[in-house]
């Protein structure tokens, strides 16, 4: 009877760990697919798209997750294959400095203009 209880316990533990692993993989897959741009659809993520390109990327990402690659490695693979444009959230590098710094510069420039205008009204 004890052996049966041990087998049932082991069976339940292994099944729950597999379910948890599948859930983690699904969450990771969805996170990655939402951050990948569909090259066929305008401004749509692969997660939302139903194009053939999106379907193939979904299969590639699923295969890479099953191979044990992490999120960074999958993004790197897709960048090498399709370029930086395929990722919605690009990394900071020499090609994207303007993309990352322009909003800050515009904010500072606008703040300086507003400050100067308010200073004129005080006189």
N, C-alpha and C positions, 0 to 999 in steps of 0.2 A: 504494500500500500504506500509506503514511503517513497519507493522508486517511482510510482505513478504520480505522486504529488510533485516530485522533483522534475519529472519530465514535463508535466503540465506547467509548472513554474518557468522552466527554461523555454518552453514553447511560447508562453505569453511574453516573456522578457524579450526574446528575439523578434517576435512579431511587432511589439511596440517600438523597439529600436529601429526596425526597418521602416515602419510607418513614420516615425519621427525623422528619419533620414530622408525619406521621400518628401515629406513636408518641407524640410529645410532646402532640399534641392529645388522644389517648386517655387519657393519664395525667392531663392537666388536667381533662378531662371527668369521669373517675372520681373525682378529688379533689373536684370541685365537687358531683357527685351524692351523694357520701357525706356531705357537709355540709349537704344540703338535706333538710328534714323533709317527709315525705309527709303532706299534710293529711287524707288519707282513712284511712291506716293509723295506729294508735296507736304513737308512738315509733319508727317505722321510717323509715329514710332512703329517698330516692327511688331510690338505687342498688339497694337490696334489694327494693323494692316492685314489684309487677306490676299495680298499679291503673291505671285510665285516666289519672288525674291524673299519676302517675309517668311514664307513657309520654309524655304531652304535655310534661312538664317536661324529659324526656330529649331530646326533639326540639328544644325551645326552646334548651336549653343547647348542643346540637350546632350549631344554626343560629347562635347568638351567637358561638361559637368560630370558626366559618367566616367570620363577618363581621369577625373580627379583634379582638373585645372581649377584655379581659384578665379575670382572676378577679374583681378588685374591681368592675369595671363590671358583670359578670354578677350578682354578689351584690346590687349596688345596684339593678339592674333588677328582680330578684326581690323585693327588700324593698319597692320602690315598688308592685309589683303585688299582693303577698300579705301584706306586713307583716313585722315583725321576727321573728315566730314561725316563719317558714319556714326560718330559718337556725339550725342546731344550735349554732354558736359565735357568739353575738351580740357586737357591738361594744360598747365602753365608752361609754355616753352617759348622759344624765340619767335615762332610763327603766330602765337596767340597773345603776345603782350598787349597789343592794341585792344583786343577783345576784352581782356581782363581789366586794363587800366583806363580805358576810355570812359566808362561810367563814373569812376572816381574823379577823373579830370573834369568831366562835365559838371559834376556835383560841386566841386571846388570853384570852378569858374562861375557857375550860376550863383553860388553863395557870395562870391566876391562882388558880383554885379549888384545883387540885392543889398549887400552891406553898403556899397557905394551910393546906391539910390537912397537908402534910408538915412545915410549920413548927410546927404544934400538936403533932405526935407527937415532935418533937425536945425539947420542954420537959419 
